[in-house]
Amino acid sequence: MSTLAVVACGSKKIWDVDKLAGPTPARAAYIGTLFKLSRAYAERFADSWVILSAKYGFAEPHSIRLANYNVTFSKKSTNPVQLDTLRAQVREMHLDRFDQVIVLGGARYVRMVEESFTSSSTAVRAPLKGLGIGQMQSRLKQAVATESPL
């Protein structure tokens, strides 16, 4: 069974600690603990992984981020990427070729991924849904340390 992991981006980015960081691959641009643990899980247990950013939508880990931004799905005023754009990215990036998608993020990200894959036969799983951030971090850390997928 082929697995795609979708890792939620994070509000803490490299430019928050290094204003001169410059262009940075997306996999290194997000520096929050939850992102780092989710990335480690995705790299260990998924065949491939992408980042879901409220600004860019689905993004390959090697795609370049130029500068800091603050866009969130929870505030429409920040102009987050729209669902029809996410659905188009699923098709264009062939993300629907996977048998299953594992979403590593909170409820808003889970909902966006579920709705992005509605016209696909890809199964969407959200093993962290409904957990607080501390619980998410703990489960991810334990899964990687024990080599036991969620």
C-alpha positions in Angstrom: 0.0 0.0 0.0 1.5 3.3 -1.0 1.3 6.1 1.5 1.5 9.9 1.2 2.0 11.9 4.4 0.6 15.5 4.5 2.5 17.5 7.1 0.9 20.7 8.4 3.2 23.7 8.1 3.7 25.8 11.1 3.6 29.4 12.2 7.2 29.3 13.4 9.6 29.7 10.5 13.4 30.0 10.0 13.1 33.8 9.5 11.7 34.2 13.0 15.1 33.3 14.4 17.3 34.3 11.5 16.1 37.3 9.6 18.9 36.9 7.0 18.1 33.2 6.2 17.1 34.0 2.7 15.4 31.5 0.3 15.0 28.1 2.1 13.6 24.7 1.1 10.2 24.2 2.6 11.3 21.2 4.6 13.7 23.5 6.5 11.7 26.7 6.5 9.2 25.5 9.2 11.0 25.0 12.5 8.3 24.4 15.1 8.5 21.2 17.2 5.3 19.7 15.8 6.4 20.3 12.3 9.8 18.7 13.0 8.3 15.6 14.6 5.7 15.3 11.8 8.5 15.6 9.2 10.5 12.8 11.0 7.4 10.6 11.0 6.7 11.3 7.3 10.2 10.6 6.3 10.2 7.3 8.3 6.8 5.8 7.5 5.5 7.4 4.2 6.5 6.6 0.6 6.4 10.4 -0.1 5.3 13.5 1.8 4.2 17.0 1.2 3.6 20.1 3.3 0.2 21.7 3.5 0.6 25.4 3.7 -2.3 27.8 4.1 -0.4 30.2 1.7 0.9 27.8 -0.9 -1.3 24.7 -0.6 0.4 21.4 -1.1 4.1 21.8 -1.5 7.0 19.5 -2.1 9.6 19.5 0.7 12.3 20.8 -1.7 10.3 23.7 -3.0 11.8 27.1 -2.0 10.2 29.6 0.4 11.5 33.1 -0.1 10.5 34.9 3.0 8.4 34.8 6.1 4.6 35.0 5.9 1.6 34.6 8.2 -1.4 33.0 6.5 -3.7 30.6 8.3 -6.8 28.6 7.5 -8.4 29.9 10.7 -8.4 33.5 9.6 -10.1 34.3 6.2 -8.6 37.8 6.4 -5.1 36.3 5.8 -6.4 35.0 2.4 -5.6 31.3 2.7 -5.5 29.0 -0.3 -8.9 28.0 -1.5 -10.3 24.4 -1.6 -10.6 24.5 -5.4 -6.9 25.3 -5.7 -6.1 22.4 -3.3 -8.2 20.0 -5.4 -6.4 21.1 -8.6 -3.0 20.6 -6.9 -4.1 17.0 -5.9 -4.7 16.3 -9.6 -1.7 18.3 -11.0 0.8 16.8 -8.5 -0.7 13.3 -8.9 -1.2 13.1 -5.1 -4.2 10.9 -5.7 -2.0 8.1 -7.0 -1.4 7.0 -3.4 -3.6 4.4 -1.8 -3.7 6.3 1.4 -3.0 9.8 2.8 -2.0 10.3 6.4 -2.6 13.8 7.7 -0.3 15.0 10.4 -1.9 18.1 11.8 -4.9 19.6 13.6 -8.5 19.5 12.7 -8.5 22.4 10.1 -5.7 20.7 8.2 -7.4 17.4 8.4 -10.7 18.9 7.0 -8.8 20.6 4.2 -7.1 17.4 3.1 -10.3 15.3 3.4 -12.1 17.8 1.2 -9.2 18.0 -1.3 -9.4 14.3 -1.9 -13.2 13.9 -2.2 -13.1 13.0 -5.9 -10.3 10.5 -5.4 -10.3 6.9 -4.2 -7.4 7.7 -1.9 -8.2 6.9 1.7 -7.5 9.7 4.1 -6.4 8.9 7.7 -5.9 11.4 10.5 -4.3 9.5 13.4 -3.8 12.8 15.4 -7.2 14.2 14.9 -8.8 15.5 18.1 -5.6 15.5 20.1 -3.9 18.5 21.7 -0.6 19.7 20.4 1.3 18.1 23.3 -0.4 14.8 22.7 0.3 15.0 19.0 4.0 15.6 19.7 4.2 12.8 22.2 2.6 10.3 19.8 4.8 11.3 16.9 7.9 11.1 19.0 7.0 7.7 20.4 6.1 6.3 17.0 9.4 7.3 15.5 11.4 6.1 18.5 9.7 2.7 18.6 9.4 2.5 14.8 5.7 1.9 15.2 3.5 3.7 12.7 0.4 5.4 14.0 
